[in-house]
């Protein structure tokens, strides 16, 4: 009998990691979620501009300004193999179109301020060789999938929660 973990399909993995990143409650949770999703050697293009990994992390954190709560709604997601390769759960391309809503701790006219982000995220996922395999004798697998390239188009909208 084997105790190897069963890895989720690539599209599911990407949606789960993105959701965990957006809904992280603490800075430590955010940092862990970011490291579990984004490779240390990622190539980033954000709204047409190249960014370093640290710049992208700061950009992503900026969406979470004084956040008290966040939700994400994935509107659509697609998975495709890289050109001239077979479909695999270990690597490939995933596109995710989503809306994220951030409720802030700041009150405006007595109501919590909120902003939403609409985004199209296209990622290339591969096995990250920088993540070590478990030591010999340890059963199971390690999920070494990470985003190695991403292209994101994102628009932020500020507003207020309406009291209905």
N, C-alpha and C positions, 0 to 999 in steps of 0.2 A: 504494500500500500504506500502510495506517495502522498506527501503533504504539500506539494507544490501549490502555490496560490494560483487562482484563475484570474487572469488579467481582464478587465472590462474591454469591450471593443473600443477602438481608437476614438471614434466620435463621442462615445459615452465618456471615455476618460477625459477628453478635452473639455466637455461641458461640465463635468464634475469638478475638474481642477479650476476652471474659470469661476464657477459658482462659489467654491471655497475661498478663492482669492477675493472676490467682490464682497462676500458676506462675512469675512473675518472680523471678529469683534475686538481683538487687541492687536497691538503692533507686533507682538511675538507671533501671533497666529498668522498675520499678514506676511511676515517675513518667511515663515515656514511654508505657507501656501505658495508664495512667489518662487522659492527655491525648489519646491516640488513640481513646479510647472515650467519654469523658464531655465534653460541651460545657462551655465556660466559664460559660454561662448556664443550666445545668441546674436543673430544679426537682426536689427530692428529698423523698420521704417514706420514712422508714426505721422499720419497726415502728410505724407510725402517727404518728410525729412528723416534722414538717418539719425538714430540715437544710440548711445551706448546702453548697456544693460542697466547701469545705475541711473542714467537719465530717464529711461523708460519706467523704472521702478518709481522714481520721484514723480513722473507724470501720472502714473497710475494712482499713487498715494494722494496726489492733489485732488483727484475726483472724490476722495473720502474726507474732505475737510470737515473737522469737528462732527463727524458722523455719529448718530446714535443708532441708526438702523439702515440696512441696505437690502434691496431685493433685486433679483435678476429675472428677466423673462426672455428665454431663448425663443426667438421667432422662427428661426430655421437654422439647420446645420446640415452640412454635406461632408462626405468623406470621399477621397479619391486616392488611388495609388499615384506615386510619382511616375512620370513618363517612362515608358518602357519597363515597368516593374509590375509585379503581381500585387493584388490586394493583400495586405497583411495587417495584423493588429500591432505589430512592433514599430512600424513607421508608415509615414504617408502624409497626406495633406488633408487638413480639415478647415472648413470655412464655417464661421458662426456669426449669425446676425442676431444682435440682442439689444434689449433696452435694460438699463440698470437705473434704479431709483435710489437716491441717497437722502435720508431724512437726517437733518442736522440738529445739533443741540441748541443752536441759536433760534430764538423766537423772534418773529417779525409780526408786529401787531397782535401778539399773543398766540400766534400759531407757529409751529415748527417750520423752519425754512426747509425746502427740499430742492434738489436739482436732479435732473435725469440726463442720462447719457445714451445716445443711440450710437451703435458701433457695428462695424463690419470687421471681423477679425479673421484673417487668413494665416494659418500656421503650417509650418513644416515640422513634423515630429520625427525624431530619430532616437536610436539608442545612444545614450550619453556615456561615452567610454570613460569619462572622469568619475563616474559613480562606481565605486568598487563592488565587486561581487561579494557575496557572503563568504566567510571563511570556510575552508573545507570541513565537512562534517555537519554543517548547518543545513537543515533541510529547507526546501522552499525556494522561491524565486524572489528576486528583487525587481521592482518596476523601475527600469532605467530610462523609460521614455521621458523625453523633455522636448520642449519647443526649441528648435535650433535656428529657425528663421520665422519672423512674423512681419506682416504688413497689416496695419490697422488704420482705419479711417473712423474718426470719432467726432461727434458733435455734442457739446454740453449745453443743456438748457436750464437756466435758473428760474425758479418760480416759488410759489407758496402752496402749502397744502390748503385746500379749500375745506372749510368747516361745513359739512352737509347736515 
